[in-house]
Amino acid sequence: MNLETISTTYKNGIKAQEMLTTEFKAVDEVENQVLNLYPQFRYQTFQGFGGALTDSAAYIYSLMNREQKEQVIQQYFHQDNMNYQMIRIPIDSCDFSLEHYEASSEENQKNFTLERMGKYIFPMFEDIKKAAGEQLQVMVSPWSPPAFMKTNGQRNGGGKLKKEYYKDWAEYICRYIIELQKLGINVTALSIQNEPKAVQTWDSCIYTAEEEKEFLRDYLYPALMEHQLNMKIYIWDHNKERALDRAMALIDEETDSMITGIAVHWYSGDHFEALQMIGERYPNKEIILSEACIEYSKYDQGDCLENARKYAHDMIGNMKNGLTGFYDWNLILDERGGPNHVGNFCDSPYLYHTKTGELEERSIQAYLWHFCKYITPGAVRIGSSAYTDKLEAVAFDNGTDYSVVMLNRTEERLDVYIRLEGKTAFVSLEPESIVSGKIVY
């Protein structure tokens, strides 16, 4: 039994990777510096990884040359690389769109068209589909209903869906899914509303828990059934700190069979315990992280490595507390972290410098790779225990092998004896490093 590891570090901003193979030895008296793995303790099944195909990302993609496009698509979606199998697409415009747009701005879906939505998104999707194959699944999420359906009469600034338009909006969402499916876009899931508690300067809409529940139960779910659209439905789609509250308010005997799971974002902090409690109270529900990114309004744009470490810390904590799927935010952006029609700039795993034509791989991409490469869709998380909180680690059974991802956020070297089935393998984690390992027999 061998441990095959790859370590990523950044020294003076330069990425360095090292591969190492270590044999497990039948030495079980090691007590210190141990990371225990317990395959007999099995937890959630992990769906896989994905990202968001926004108007902004697809526009930037359209500016790149053929070789750069191939590099991005192959890295994200080829099964030998990061093996993304999931895509999140906004219904109509969001903050990461070049402008506002709606499929229809009139009553009864008059003049309904996806022409503007498809200007950049559809061509990029076709390239993604060629690389990912038939397993590619799409989740759609609305940021705002058409302006005329809302109490504030605009896409921006929150506002609410007018009660008289609940049925029309449900039909609009169904029409969107049907039209996408006609184009070969395999929509299998949706969230009811992106960030239903956030009044944003961009496309947004507010739902109380009671309103979200009513819209789902009495309008959206019946409309989906009428159109024979068998969708996974996720509630909340907002930050972790209130996810449990929303789940308790929405899930009851009437709605339980309608709701697949709870979608969360990371912008309000760890709240790993909230995910644990959701799993304990609703063991039949999925917990997906539907959006994460480094917001330049909150974090230092230049501190790429620290931002990548925040990502890895969050992913490990979420996974150890029941996460079943992960969607990153924009697949690619420009050098400013846009374009964004309201100036809400963010980082992305890839940035394309529009003036120089350079494609930049960010530290976040390298850190994401460690998870996506080593945790396969359908993997089952297994039990683990670590000797120090300086070592953050999560382990999975991939079916043919075990994998472990380890994060060292400290400035000191961490020695680790990985212990499995009475045998140990030694690995030394360099300061400020991420290490992934595969255990093969």
C-alpha positions, 0 to 999 in steps of 0.5 A: 500500500503506497501513498502518492502525494503532490504538494503545491507551494508558492515561493516569491509568487512562483508555483512549485509542485513536488510529487512523492511516493511513500510506502505504508509500513506495518508500524502502529506504535506511532502516537504523535503527529498522526492523521488517522483515517477510518474507512469504516466510518462513512458519511456523505456522498460527494456529487462533484465540482463545478463553476458558474458560466456567467455572461461576463465569463463567457464574454471574456472567453470570447476574447481569447485565442484558440489555444487559451480557450483550449487550456481553460476548458481542458483544465476545468472539464477534462476527466484527467484534470479537474473534471468539473461535471456541473455548471451553474447558469443565471436565469437572465442577467446578474451582477456578472453580466455586461448589462441588464437583460431579460428573456421577456419584459412583457406580460404572458412571456410575449416575445420570449427569447434567449437570444441575449443570454445566448450571445456569449454563454451558448458558444462557451457552453458548446466547448464545455460540453465537448470536453465534459461529455454527457455527464455535464449537468446544469443548475439554473438560478434567478437573480431577479424576475423581470422588472415589471413583476417586482414591487420596486419596478427594477431588477436592481435594489431588491424589491419583491415579486408581486403576489399577482405574478407568482404564477407567471414567474413560475411559468417563466422559469419553466419556459426558461428550462424548457428552452435551454433543454431544447438547445441541448443544455441538460438542466437538472437542478435549480435554486428558487432565488439567488440570495433571497435576503440580500438587497443588492445594487445589482439584480436581486429579489427578496423573499421571506421564508414564508414567501419562498415556501409559498412560491415553491409549494403553491406555484413553482413546484406545481408548474414544474410537475405540469411541464414534466420537469423533474428538477432538483430544487434547492432552497435558500442559495445564500450565506451559511449563517442563516441556512439552518433557519431557512431550512427549518422554516421551509421544510415540513410534511408538505414541502419535504418531497419537493426540496432536494437540499439547501444551497449555501454561499460562503460570504459570511464566514465558516459556520461549519456547525450550521451545516452539521446541524442541517445534516443531523436534522435533515439527513435526506437533504443535500447541502451544496455550496452554490457560490464562492469567490474572493470579493475585492471589496472584502479581501486584498486583491494582491494577496493571492496565496492567502485568498487561496488558503481561505478557499481551501480552509472553507472547502475542507470545513464544509466537506467535513460537515456534510457538503455534497457538491461545490460550485465555484463562481465565475470560470474566468474574468478579466484583469480587473475581476470583471466585467461587472455592470455595477463594479462588483469586482471579484477574483477568479481561478483564471484572469485574462488580461485584455490589454496584453492577451495574457492568460493568468492562472491564479493561486485559487485555481491551483488550490481548487485543483487539489480537491477536484483532481483527488475527489471524484464524483460519487466519492464517499467521505470517510472518518479522520482525526488530526493531531493538531488544528494546524493541520486541516484535512479531509479524506474520501473513498473514491471506490478504487482508492482513498484520497486525502487533502491536507492544508498547512496554513502555518509558516512552519513545517508539519510532519504527519504520519498518515495511519490507516488499517494499522499501517503508517506513511510519513509525509512532511508538509512544507510551510504554507502548502496544500498537499493531496494524496492518493492511497493505492494498494 
